[in-house]
Amino acid sequence: MPIFASLLFIVIAILFPLFAASAGWHGLLGIVIPCAAWAVFVFGFVWRVVVWARSPVPFRIPVTSGQQRSLSWIKADAAENPSGRWGVALRMFLEVALFRSLFRNTRTDLYKGRPVYGRTKNLWLFGWLFHASFLVILVRHLRLFSEPVVPMADTLAAVDGMFEIGVPTLYLSDLCLLAAAAFLLLRRIVIPRVRYISLAQDYIPLLLVLCIAGSGLLMRHFDKIDLVAVKELASGWICFVPTLPEGLTAVFFVHLFCVSALLVWFPLGKLMHMGGVFLSPTRNLANDSRRRRHVNPWNAPVKVHTYEEYEEEFRNQMKAVGLPVDKE
Ligand code: HEM
């Protein structure tokens, strides 16, 4: 069962740093593994994007959710089926920022033996919350990597903790990330048809994110960490001067190890949708195939007979039987 294999993976991802921290392997946990993971992430990400970017895409793939621009008297849908660069930018923005195509998600049920389709927004809502809160947390983390702290990180932290629940303040994004990741995981486990198509590579990133968020919350609210030591460690990575300060806890090493595992996992599988969405031909190409002729550059040369040539050849016969012609 993929879920048990994934759980085993996560148990190892928690136990290994705990064991290594108690054995005193701080250099391995704090420097070697995170730096190697970052290198794999950057190299793997760039590699996959370059491979996609080099794939030829000779044709447009219009998606049928809106009318394509054609004749002047037929109203076109500029956002769903854009025919120019600005429309493509708008469609891409709506897709990336608001997950627009997922918003159209439907569910199918059997009603009196017949399939019926209904709206469902849960996946869109929790999927969006998951990504938005993840982004907010990453931006807030910039305070650990910058001195003086970038103003954006402080402003975001102030907004995120505006309800001032507890000391230190509980961030809303942390709650949202936990809730959304738990929903996305439970959905895969509880709904039989989703469980049927779920693999370990679907469960593992979600479990890793839950571990990262859980250990982060532990560090912030219970097993407090020396943030000055963390900043010293992080500036060592950035300046290529590895430093191992005192005061790093076992929970911090679990946090860092799970982040490293996620970084290595990223370019290997479906998490690459982050880079892939920008290279997806159904999203990034203007749908102008009714106005422009796109010719596949590696087609063998073919003698074509265009409509103009056809009309030129048969104009008299067409007129004789009353067919409309372009040129009189
Ligand atoms: C995928 C990347 C990461 C995610 C999703 C993540 C997530 C979290 C979350 C949810 C928290 C709880 C408190 C908060 O939101 O600030 C947290 C705290 C923390 N994280 Fe991360 N983290 C990531 C990467 C890192 C890295 C690379 C470091 C090492 C510099 C780090 C160090 C910390 C520390 C020190 C805390 C405690 C902050 C405090 O006490 O206020 N995190 N993390």
Residues whose N, C-alpha, C, O or C-beta is under 5 A from the ligand:
A	BS01	HEM	I137 L144 Y171 D174 I212 A213 G216 L217 M219 R220 V230 A234 V259
